[in-house]
Amino acid sequence: MNVYAYLTLKAWNTGLQLAFGILTTYVFLRILLPDVFAAYILVSAIGAYSSLADLGCSNLIYVSMRKAYLDGEHLGTALEEALAALLTYGAVVLLVLFVVGALIVANVIDNHGRPLNLILYLLFWLLLLPWNIVRTTANAVDLYVPFEVLELTRHLLVTAFLITLLAGLEVREYLIAVNVVWGACFMIAAFYGRRLFDKFGAGKGSIAAAVVRLYRDRLASMKAAAAFNVSAFTIYVFPYFIIPAMSFPRDALVVFDTFYKVGRFGATAYRVAADAFLPMQTRAVHEGRTRDLMSSVGMVLAFQFVIFLVGAICLLAGSDRIFPMLLNGKVEISHAIVLMMVAMLFLELFQLTLEIILINSGLFEPMAKLYVTVVTALGTVALVSYLWELSFPLFLGMYVLVYGVGAILHVPLFLHYFGWQNRVSQTD
């Protein structure tokens, strides 16, 4: 495996993904009125948050398929389960599209006279859910480079179509084009999938049985994976729902939103290195090669530390210029908040690196217990802040502290499980 070629592809895809998000705001605000753009934001949020319907199922499929692949076992069962999940998520997409589409047509969600445009935009975001299964399957059987090439092509095309809106392309034509791109990507994925099914003798007629295996026979694992995913999501976003109920200044939510986006930007950048080395790490875990695993973790941390240094320097040296420009001078980001941003970026470095390995090695239950504990602790922080009327900076500082404890606890958890695995492999 050429990990650096894969790393380069991941970096390009991440950069294009971030550029697409920024350009969407830039372009849409120049061709749409602000209230119309707000409807598109709402629809995209509904589509993006529908990915929570995954509930960790893709993690289960990855672990099961990756283990069978590395063991050289028959992949038919794992492939049937992946197809079952893909079809289930396709049904979820249709259900959400029907329900939300009805709300758009009925003007409950303001359609501004263009309901079809909003429905097409919703479909564009909803298709990320089944695409998650395509990515998981490709990575599990070492087709990560072809997948990243396909992703790069998709990102380039949708970004190019977005830019052509400034040159006079109609919004509806743009939305049709980006969904056609999705269709082409799924057709290419189907071509690869058909080859895998033929190679490993998976039976499409066994899909009903695969659904039962996936959602009933693995219920305990599914519950743990769901608990982990919901808790991980809650850890990051729960202040959005808590802050409005507090006696904080009116701009507290804007400050937290900025804090959150800095953290998510860092996490997205960190994942470039973490995901690129994951195939090597899962193979090392499977074969009990702890030294190789630790070496790859060190390389990932080195890449990520460079990213952290760049982010920290930009924040500490440029916050006086960056945030006033970004927030149009209407909201102040204090130096204390900036220091918390830097601390959060540093903690995410360790947490994300080890989380990816632990989860993709099938350790759902211990990770779920850790994350549920962190969520409980954050709920206590929110309750104390409400009852004692703590200031917003103190609340945010306690949030970072609890998050930090959870991040640090990844280290003994990682060493415990993979140290144990190493001792067992040496005695066999």
C-alpha positions in Angstrom: 0.0 0.0 0.0 1.3 3.5 -0.9 0.1 5.3 2.2 1.5 8.6 1.0 -0.5 8.5 -2.3 -3.6 7.7 -0.2 -2.7 10.5 2.2 -2.4 12.9 -0.8 -5.8 11.9 -2.1 -7.4 12.3 1.3 -5.8 15.7 1.7 -7.2 16.8 -1.7 -10.6 15.5 -0.9 -10.7 17.2 2.5 -9.5 20.5 1.0 -12.2 20.3 -1.7 -14.8 19.4 0.9 -14.0 22.4 3.0 -13.8 24.7 -0.1 -17.2 23.5 -1.3 -18.7 24.4 2.1 -17.2 27.9 2.0 -18.0 28.4 -1.7 -21.6 27.4 -1.2 -22.1 30.3 1.2 -20.2 32.7 -1.0 -22.0 31.7 -4.2 -25.6 31.3 -2.8 -25.5 34.7 -1.1 -24.7 36.3 -4.4 -27.5 34.6 -6.4 -30.2 34.2 -3.7 -31.9 36.5 -1.3 -30.8 35.9 2.4 -34.3 34.5 3.4 -34.2 32.1 0.4 -30.7 31.0 1.3 -31.9 30.3 4.8 -34.4 27.8 3.4 -31.5 26.0 1.6 -29.5 26.0 4.9 -32.4 24.4 6.7 -32.9 21.7 4.1 -29.1 20.9 4.0 -29.1 20.6 7.8 -32.0 18.1 7.6 -30.2 16.1 4.9 -26.9 16.2 6.7 -28.3 15.2 10.1 -30.2 12.3 8.5 -26.8 10.6 8.5 -27.3 10.0 12.2 -29.7 7.2 11.1 -26.5 5.2 10.5 -26.3 4.8 14.3 -22.9 3.1 14.0 -24.1 0.4 11.5 -21.3 1.3 9.1 -18.8 0.8 11.9 -20.1 -2.7 12.5 -20.0 -3.6 8.8 -16.4 -2.3 8.5 -15.2 -4.3 11.5 -16.9 -7.5 10.3 -15.9 -7.2 6.7 -12.3 -6.1 7.5 -11.8 -9.1 9.8 -13.1 -11.5 7.2 -11.0 -9.9 4.5 -7.7 -10.0 6.6 -8.5 -13.6 7.7 -8.9 -14.6 4.1 -12.4 -15.9 4.9 -15.5 -15.9 2.6 -16.8 -12.4 2.3 -20.3 -13.3 1.1 -22.0 -12.8 4.4 -20.4 -9.5 5.1 -21.2 -8.2 1.6 -24.8 -9.3 1.9 -25.0 -7.3 5.2 -23.5 -4.3 3.5 -26.0 -4.4 0.7 -28.8 -4.9 3.2 -27.6 -1.7 5.0 -27.3 0.2 1.7 -30.9 -0.7 0.7 -32.2 0.1 4.3 -30.5 3.5 4.0 -32.0 4.0 0.5 -35.4 3.4 2.1 -34.6 6.0 4.8 -33.6 8.5 2.1 -36.9 8.0 0.3 -38.9 8.3 3.6 -37.2 11.6 4.6 -37.4 12.9 1.0 -41.2 12.1 1.0 -41.9 13.6 4.4 -39.8 16.7 4.1 -40.7 17.1 0.5 -44.4 17.2 1.5 -43.6 19.9 4.0 -41.8 21.9 1.3 -44.6 21.6 -1.2 -47.1 22.6 1.5 -44.9 25.6 2.2 -44.5 24.6 5.9 -40.8 24.9 5.0 -40.9 28.1 3.0 -40.3 27.1 -0.7 -40.2 30.7 -2.1 -42.1 29.5 -5.1 -39.4 26.9 -6.0 -40.3 23.7 -4.2 -38.6 21.4 -6.7 -35.2 23.2 -6.1 -35.4 22.6 -2.4 -36.3 18.9 -2.8 -33.4 18.4 -5.2 -31.1 20.1 -2.8 -32.4 17.9 0.0 -31.7 14.8 -2.1 -28.2 15.9 -2.7 -27.5 15.9 1.0 -29.5 12.8 1.9 -27.4 10.6 -0.5 -24.5 11.0 1.9 -26.1 8.4 4.1 -26.0 5.4 1.7 -22.7 6.7 0.3 -21.3 6.0 3.8 -21.8 2.3 3.3 -20.1 2.5 -0.1 -17.1 4.1 1.6 -17.0 1.6 4.4 -17.1 -1.4 2.1 -14.4 0.0 -0.2 -12.1 0.7 2.7 -12.7 -2.7 4.3 -11.5 -4.6 1.2 -8.6 -2.3 0.4 -10.3 -0.4 -2.4 -9.6 2.9 -0.6 -7.5 4.4 -3.4 -10.2 3.8 -6.2 -12.8 5.2 -3.8 -10.8 8.3 -3.0 -10.2 8.8 -6.8 -14.0 8.6 -7.3 -14.5 11.0 -4.4 -12.0 13.4 -5.8 -13.8 13.4 -9.2 -17.2 13.9 -7.5 -15.8 16.8 -5.4 -14.2 18.5 -8.4 -17.4 18.2 -10.5 -19.9 19.5 -7.9 -17.5 22.3 -7.0 -17.1 23.2 -10.7 -20.9 23.2 -11.2 -21.2 25.4 -8.1 -18.8 28.0 -9.5 -20.7 28.1 -12.8 -23.7 29.5 -10.9 -21.8 32.7 -10.9 -21.5 32.5 -14.7 -25.2 32.3 -15.2 -26.1 28.6 -14.7 -29.7 28.3 -13.3 -30.1 26.9 -9.8 -32.3 24.1 -10.9 -29.8 23.1 -13.6 -27.1 23.1 -11.0 -29.1 20.9 -8.7 -30.0 18.4 -11.4 -26.3 18.3 -12.5 -25.0 17.5 -8.9 -27.6 14.8 -8.4 -26.7 13.3 -11.8 -23.1 13.2 -10.5 -24.4 11.3 -7.5 -26.1 8.8 -9.8 -23.0 8.2 -11.8 -21.0 7.6 -8.6 -23.5 5.0 -7.4 -23.4 3.3 -10.8 -19.6 3.1 -10.6 -19.9 1.8 -7.1 -22.5 -0.8 -8.3 -20.0 -2.0 -10.9 -17.3 -2.6 -8.3 -19.9 -4.2 -6.0 -21.1 -6.6 -8.7 -17.5 -7.7 -9.2 -17.1 -8.3 -5.4 -20.4 -10.2 -5.3 -19.4 -12.4 -8.2 -15.9 -13.0 -6.8 -17.1 -14.0 -3.3 -20.3 -15.7 -4.3 -22.6 -13.4 -2.2 -26.3 -14.0 -2.9 -28.6 -11.1 -3.5 -31.5 -13.3 -2.5 -30.2 -13.5 1.0 -30.7 -9.8 1.7 -33.8 -10.3 4.0 -31.7 -12.7 6.1 -28.8 -10.2 6.1 -31.1 -7.5 7.5 -32.1 -9.9 10.3 -28.5 -10.7 11.1 -27.5 -7.1 11.0 -30.3 -5.6 13.1 -31.4 -8.5 15.3 -28.6 -11.1 15.8 -26.1 -8.3 16.4 -28.4 -6.3 18.6 -25.9 -5.9 21.5 -23.1 -4.7 19.2 -25.6 -2.4 17.4 -26.7 -0.9 20.7 -23.1 -0.2 21.8 -22.3 1.3 18.4 -25.4 3.4 18.5 -24.7 4.6 22.0 -21.2 5.5 20.9 -22.3 7.5 17.9 -25.1 9.4 19.6 -22.9 10.2 22.5 -20.0 11.4 20.3 -22.4 13.6 18.4 -23.9 14.9 21.7 -20.6 15.8 23.2 -19.9 18.3 20.4 -23.3 19.8 19.9 -25.1 19.8 23.2 -24.1 23.4 24.2 -26.1 24.6 21.2 -29.2 23.4 23.1 -28.0 24.4 26.6 -26.7 27.9 26.0 -30.1 29.5 25.1 -31.5 28.3 28.4 -28.7 29.9 30.4 -28.4 33.5 31.6 -25.4 34.1 29.4 -24.9 37.2 27.2 -26.9 37.2 23.9 -23.7 36.6 21.8 -22.7 33.5 23.8 -24.2 31.2 21.2 -22.3 32.9 18.4 -19.1 32.6 20.4 -19.7 28.9 20.9 -20.6 28.4 17.2 -17.2 30.0 16.3 -15.5 27.8 19.0 -17.3 24.7 17.6 -16.3 25.4 14.0 -12.7 25.9 14.8 -12.7 22.5 16.6 -14.5 20.8 13.7 -12.1 22.3 11.2 -9.2 20.9 13.2 -10.9 17.5 13.5 -11.5 17.4 9.8 -7.8 18.2 9.1 -6.7 15.6 11.6 -8.8 12.9 10.0 -6.7 13.2 6.8 -3.7 11.5 8.4 -5.8 9.3 10.7 -7.9 7.8 7.9 -4.9 7.4 5.5 -3.0 5.2 8.0 -6.1 3.3 9.2 -5.8 0.3 6.7 -2.2 -0.2 7.9 -3.3 0.0 11.5 -6.2 -2.4 11.3 -3.9 -4.9 9.6 -1.3 -4.5 12.3 -4.0 -4.9 15.0 -5.3 -8.0 13.3 -1.9 -9.6 13.0 -0.8 -8.6 16.6 2.0 -6.4 15.3 1.9 -3.9 18.2 5.3 -2.3 17.3 4.1 -1.5 13.8 0.8 -0.2 15.2 2.6 2.1 17.6 4.9 3.3 14.9 2.0 4.2 12.6 0.2 6.0 15.5 3.4 8.0 16.1 3.5 9.0 12.4 -0.1 10.1 12.5 0.5 12.1 15.6 3.5 13.8 14.0 1.4 14.8 10.9 -1.4 16.0 13.2 1.0 17.9 15.5 2.2 20.0 12.5 -1.5 20.8 11.7 -2.0 21.7 15.4 1.0 24.0 15.4 -0.2 25.8 12.3 -3.7 26.2 13.8 -2.4 27.3 17.2 -0.1 29.9 15.7 -2.9 31.3 13.5 -5.2 31.5 16.5 -2.7 33.0 19.0 -1.1 35.4 16.6 -4.0 36.3 14.3 -7.1 36.1 16.4 -7.2 39.9 16.8 -7.6 40.2 13.0 -9.3 36.9 12.0 -12.4 36.9 14.3 -13.3 40.6 13.9 -13.2 40.1 10.1 -15.1 36.8 10.3 -17.8 38.1 12.6 -18.0 41.6 11.0 -16.9 43.2 14.3 -20.2 42.4 16.0 -19.1 39.8 18.4 -15.9 39.8 20.5 -13.9 36.6 21.0 -11.8 37.1 24.1 -8.2 35.9 24.6 -9.5 33.3 27.1 -11.8 31.8 24.5 -8.9 31.7 22.0 -6.8 29.8 24.5 -9.7 27.3 25.0 -9.8 26.8 21.2 -6.1 26.0 21.2 -6.6 23.6 24.1 -9.5 21.9 22.3 -7.4 21.5 19.1 -4.6 19.8 21.2 -7.0 17.4 22.9 -8.7 16.5 19.7 -5.3 15.4 18.3 -5.1 12.5 20.8 -8.8 11.8 21.1 -9.4 11.5 17.4 -6.3 9.4 16.6 -7.1 6.7 19.2 -10.8 6.8 18.7 -10.6 5.9 15.0 -8.4 2.8 15.8 -10.5 1.7 18.8 -13.8 1.9 17.0 -12.6 0.4 13.8 -11.1 -2.5 15.8 -14.6 -3.4 17.1 -14.3 -2.0 20.7 -17.8 -0.5 20.7 -18.8 -1.4 24.2 -15.8 0.2 26.1 -16.0 3.3 23.9 -19.7 3.6 24.4 -19.2 3.4 28.2 -16.5 6.1 28.0 -18.6 8.5 25.9 -21.8 8.0 27.8 -19.8 8.9 31.0 -18.5 12.0 29.3 -22.0 13.0 28.2 -23.2 12.5 31.8 -20.4 14.6 33.2 -21.2 17.4 30.7 -24.9 17.2 31.7 -23.7 17.8 35.3 -21.6 20.8 34.2 -24.7 22.2 32.5 -26.8 21.7 35.6 -24.2 23.3 37.9 -23.8 26.2 35.5 -27.6 26.8 35.4 -28.1 26.5 39.2 -25.1 28.6 40.2 -25.5 31.0 37.2 -21.8 30.6 36.2 -20.4 32.9 33.6 -20.1 31.7 30.0 -16.3 31.6 29.9 -16.4 29.4 33.1 -19.0 27.1 31.6 -17.0 26.7 28.4 -13.8 26.2 30.4 -15.5 23.3 32.3 -16.7 21.9 29.0 -13.2 21.8 27.7 -11.9 20.3 31.0 -14.5 17.4 30.9 -13.8 16.9 27.2 -10.1 16.8 28.0 -10.4 14.1 30.7 -12.4 12.0 28.2 -9.7 12.5 25.5 -6.9 11.6 27.9 -8.8 8.4 29.0 -8.4 7.2 25.4 -4.7 6.6 26.1 -5.1 3.9 28.9 -8.0 2.4 27.0 -5.9 2.0 23.9 -2.9 0.7 25.8 -5.0 -1.8 27.8 -6.7 -3.4 24.8 -3.7 -3.6 22.5 -1.2 -4.4 25.2 -3.5 -7.3 26.1 -3.7 -8.4 22.5 0.1 -8.4 22.2 0.6 -10.6 25.3 -2.0 -13.1 23.9 -0.3 -13.2 20.5 3.1 -13.9 22.1 1.8 -16.8 24.1 0.0 -18.5 21.2 
